[in-house]
Amino acid sequence: MLIEQLHYETTPRYNFPLLKDIDLPRRFIELSVESMKDVKGEVLNVHGEIFQDSLVNGDYEDSIYIGDPESPIRVIQVRPIRDDTPIIAIDASNIKIGETDRGILCAVRGAVIWNRKRRYRYIRIGPFPFYINAENRDEILHLLRKHHIPASNSSSLTEIQIKLGSLIENWIQINVCRSSNRSIILIDGSLTANRNSDSLNMYMQMLRSAREKENSILAFSKMTKLRVLGRRVLNLHLKYRPPWILTIDDFQPFNLHLLGDIYIAKFTERGYSFRVDIDHTLPDEEKIRAVKRLLGNDSVFQSYPESLRLAHIYSTFTANEVIGIQRFISQQFGIKIISQHNFRRSLFGPYGTEMDD
Amino acid sequence: MIEAMKLYKKTGNTIQIISFPGEDVSKGCYLIIEDESSGKSMIVQVIDIQFANVPGVMEELLRNSFPEENIKGEDVDPLDVTSHILYIQDARLLICKIHGTIKDGKIISDSSWLPSRTRSSIRRLSVKSLIDLLEINGGLPILLGETDESTEFSINAMALDGKLNIITGKKGTGKSHLSKILVLGLIDHGATVIVLDLNGEYTHLNLTSEGDKNRYYRRIHVFTPGSNFKVTLSQTGLSVILKILTHALSLPGTSCREFRRIWKFLEERRLLSLHELGEAIRNWRCNQHIKDALYSRYYALLHSNFFTDNEYEAITLEDVFSKTKYGGAIIIDLSNSSPLDRQIVVEYMLGKLQDLLSLNKIRPVFLFAEEAHLYLRDTYWDDIVTRMRHFGVFTTFITNQPNTIKENIYRQADNVFLFNFINEHDLQIISKAARVDVETVVSIVRDLPPHHCLILGNVVKDFPIVIKVRPLNVQTGGHTKLFFTVNQRDYQLSTSEAYRLAGES
């Protein structure tokens, strides 16, 4: 009944692209609802959950060291092009809501920000609560793999929670790539996949869809481990006045498949440098032009695109949302919520912090 | 989506309750906390409604703020989780004051016990139920208005009997209106009411707003000093005249002694009249300064036009009171009297009242005094709340300047009818009324809309109640004259006319 009520056509007044493919969310929502039925009658421990940060997936990637003197490095200063190109940013978030004796309860949510002529609009998809336990973990893993999210049989419940966040994020990314035209699409993370992994297919599918619609995908990594000449990218300061991008040609790390060319970008004087991956099949001029169009058509704060910042903000769960979700679960599925006994506190008193775990 | 309110915290006589959207709770309303396990229920009044301190709300608000415009968009939320999130964000914290406990069906003033957080149920206690519990509206009801639950609210006139009352609030909030309702209510129950009417507001209480006679037509008696209200010296008596001379006209003690001699001299010869008094002062052998002082006071009495030698145009207070034998109001219209004449008349009235009451010649009276600081001498305040009350003068002070009433009057007030005040200084003054805690007064009174009144004291058995004062179909005199009420266009000049007039001048 619930699924039949779904209506994914967005209101036309903002000219949002339509998220057409509802195949995944239907199964996704079904799984969410079915998993939640398992939690009925359980006791949910919620100690400290509302202060927990979301667990992140896309921000981390394997370490990449760029220090080989053989690799040519070029700095290109970019001049913004203001041409009203739509900027679309996508991000997703997941959070643990609590745990029972049998599993964990989490929620995931995705957000899309549209920036057309510097007017920002959003769509948030979710939150979707999930109850992940030993009984349904195989079913969830199956769903993840079906949608090219790499997940091993040994994945912990917390890892599965993170993967569910990735699943909705990837679904939104693909749908936005398919439904938008001539736009700059910003995603959180990188365009890097392990060789022979499921995610490679997923990225290829997304990039192919984007190219067909003349979209350019730019992937921003906030927490990259990328090092250039032995220094972390985030702290890279060059003598050039921003905005600039630094290109690294002919770079191919071991065991990683790069679907994008890696750039280091610094857009404002104050702020950080970020790793930016751009679809490597695009001509070089087109890649540089995509960065210029981003700068010309989006606000940049601390060197980070505003649209992507908003997408992160809109997808992230706040503490009151966690309480709201706990209330929803309590009312809809009749679980009893208790505040978990803090063993560390009772053992160590004021010294029982979480820091030394 | 109704969710039960939750007991959150208790500090002293303050209780904090978590409330959710959809729960019909407003400032001033009463809640009952029922704890079945202890067999007791606690009655609390909501004095403030705040946002509950929900974690993460700041982030939520910041998320939706944007320098140029709010970001618009939509939520695809097939499970409708967002409604629960919004529900949490709108959670409210009710700050309540404990007013009593119900045990075995009776209200007792016990706030020391602690209801169970988990087992207590909290619900709104309608004012009607509270009134029934308190048995407020029995006896001789005076309908004052209605509660925010649209139920009629009456007080028992007997709760005003022998009591000191204060009606205060800022200008235009409806103080005089409530005062008129009380006056007419008391008349309905056969009481005698004296109104010291500073602005001539009560003079048409016997007419409907359309100008027709109403049922009070024969029970409202308007007396205008110097017009239809004149007295002779012999009716007044020496003691009252001396009070007038001393307090209203500031005659020094030595001069008073000389005046007493003159009075006795005239009285023995049955020559007590204004004319003879003037002659006696002129011919009296005494210090010239004293003679001058007596003369100046004599002329003040004479020019007040309140005293007369003509017994046919003079009236006695006993005659006046006989008209209100079955209930009525004596309106002393002071609107056209000078400040000095007002003081003379008020001294006369209070002096004579005291005399008549002490001799049991009249029944106790209810005195309504508007802006009494303008005509009441300092020493009378204490007199009124202590001595005169025992004689049978039960006063209601009406003022929009709460600082004009002494702090000890507030402390001894039995009933206080509070209308809106915003000024912090005023709020601090009225919060000195011993009948209620400061927080309740300040918090509720600050937000009272016009014509809404917070009632404290004996009439509500110390359970503060907010009411909307009912309309009254009587003609209200004393309207402030306004400049812009006339057709302004008749007085407007065209620019050319203005230039022409300027040139002429």
Interface residues (C-beta under 8 A of the other chain):
Chain A: L2 I3 Q5 L6 Y8 T10 T11 Y14 L19 I29 S32 V33 I50 F51 A107 I113 R118 R119 Y120 R121 Y122 I123 R124 I125 G126 P127 F128 P129 L310 I313 Y314 T318 A319 N320 E321 V322 I323 G324 I325 R327 F328 Q331
Chain B: V54 P55 G56 V57 E59 E60 R63 F66 E68 E69 I71 K72 G73 E74 D75 V76 D77 P78 L79 V81 T82 H84 I85 L86 Y87 I88 Q89
